């Protein structure tokens, strides 16, 4: 049994090292590391699912995490994550998944008595390949080749969310102190409240991830960063919105589960970021962006937000219909609060000629329309309104807010150049737009 455990760890790691020597591209190696993290999280989740379904179970051994031997965990994740990513040029994805499935079918029965298979273990194998190996491969391969930005951002967001909200807290709870039962035992009303607080804490981080993608052309992963320096959205208020959001969620989880270990972990994360990750990131950004980055860092702090945004450069423009009552009210609301680096112009003067909804054009050319445009304008006021704007632009919430606005407040209607009066909302509704 001991020999089998050594082999299950050593052989995959040696194969990964050999593949890394063959593919020396730094981006590919970083993508392989990301795929490894995805596989580590996925294998742990698959094991938890197997504990309830009976697909397979490991014999009690030393060096196990919740019944999963750590050496097999690492070896399994190495096979399902980085190895096929590094060999992607010679192993197309269907071939790689087929080989992984064949390897498991051959080796898993041979691991008895360390691994006991249930009657439906092949079902678990299929679930693992489709639910763990496939997403890890897609994330790693797309990151290595810089393809499908939106999809790999969503995969990263899902991975880091599961890691932050499930695996790390479960590890802390396993080490001692606290329990998920404390959270599960809360009344439904308090569970809803906890979920709402978590969403509010996560909103700046989620908005920052989106800002990285839509305005920077990159992802939160340090080795897959934006190609452009991002100073808009949450970054106009705070230099580290993702790290601050992650620590806040860890502290909230520690509070509701009663885990002192998780609270200590959150404090260590802050210390690591300030002492290790922060200086490395500063050096990297300074080398890439020079004085522009130094100016931003002098004015925007890493861990404590500004109240008013710092938005240098070309002003953004919000286009609003002067003949639309709700739009005029929005204009007065914004102007009373002295927006930073935002110009508000009549929609009739928009270069496109006719606008059906409010429009926003950032100084970098980024565009939004409708409720999202007004939400962008809120970012130019102060932190409180900006937070609301970030919340309004979250997927689902943005769609619902636009639907309600179109149905009850200001339906889409054309605003024409001067001399042609824009129709009233009721008249616009009759056009069927």
Order of alpha helices (4+ residues) and beta strands (2+ residues): alpha-alpha-beta-beta-beta-alpha-alpha-beta-alpha-alpha-alpha-alpha-alpha-alpha-alpha-alpha-alpha-alpha-beta-alpha-beta-beta-beta-alpha-alpha-alpha-alpha
